[in-house]
Amino acid sequence: QVSGHESVTLLVCLFAFGEAQRDLDRARSRAAEAALALAKCRHKLDQVVDHAFEQQKFSPIEALFCEEEAACRAYKRAAKRLVTSEGRWFALRAALAAEQEQEQLGPMPSHQLN
């Protein structure tokens, strides 16, 4: 039997875990989108650079280098957010597992709560 206080703790953890899962899903999606955008940008840049070498005209590609740098920064931000989200998700998953284990063991004796 779980006391009211323990079930509230479990519910708070479940809510936080669900929130972390949604955040992790969004971060994964954004990181994948950013990686794809960066890959497309680099592919386009490679094609333009190859063409520029053939034509020996390099002035129009400066904007593409700027675009690639911006895409790279966006990808790095998304990847960093993903790492943060994964860390939060793993921590909450561990906390939830600990709460579930405690629930199975039953209430803690009052002298162990401090």
VENPE-V168051 format. One record per residue. N is the residue number from 1. RES is the residue in one letter. SS is DSSP state (H for helix, E for strand, C for the rest). Layout:
N | RES | SS
N | RES | SS
This chain:
1 | Q | C
2 | V | C
3 | S | C
4 | G | H
5 | H | H
6 | E | H
7 | S | H
8 | V | H
9 | T | H
10 | L | H
11 | L | H
12 | V | H
13 | C | H
14 | L | H
15 | F | H
16 | A | H
17 | F | H
18 | G | H
19 | E | H
20 | A | H
21 | Q | H
22 | R | H
23 | D | H
24 | L | H
25 | D | H
26 | R | H
27 | A | H
28 | R | H
29 | S | H
30 | R | H
31 | A | H
32 | A | H
33 | E | H
34 | A | H
35 | A | H
36 | L | H
37 | A | H
38 | L | H
39 | A | H
40 | K | H
41 | C | H
42 | R | H
43 | H | H
44 | K | H
45 | L | H
46 | D | H
47 | Q | H
48 | V | H
49 | V | H
50 | D | H
51 | H | H
52 | A | H
53 | F | H
54 | E | H
55 | Q | H
56 | Q | C
57 | K | C
58 | F | C
59 | S | H
60 | P | H
61 | I | H
62 | E | H
63 | A | H
64 | L | H
65 | F | H
66 | C | H
67 | E | H
68 | E | H
69 | E | H
70 | A | H
71 | A | H
72 | C | H
73 | R | H
74 | A | H
75 | Y | H
76 | K | H
77 | R | H
78 | A | H
79 | A | H
80 | K | H
81 | R | H
82 | L | H
83 | V | H
84 | T | H
85 | S | H
86 | E | H
87 | G | H
88 | R | H
89 | W | H
90 | F | H
91 | A | H
92 | L | H
93 | R | H
94 | A | H
95 | A | H
96 | L | H
97 | A | H
98 | A | H
99 | E | H
100 | Q | H
101 | E | H
102 | Q | H
103 | E | H
104 | Q | H
105 | L | H
106 | G | C
107 | P | C
108 | M | C
109 | P | C
110 | S | H
111 | H | H
112 | Q | H
113 | L | C
114 | N | C
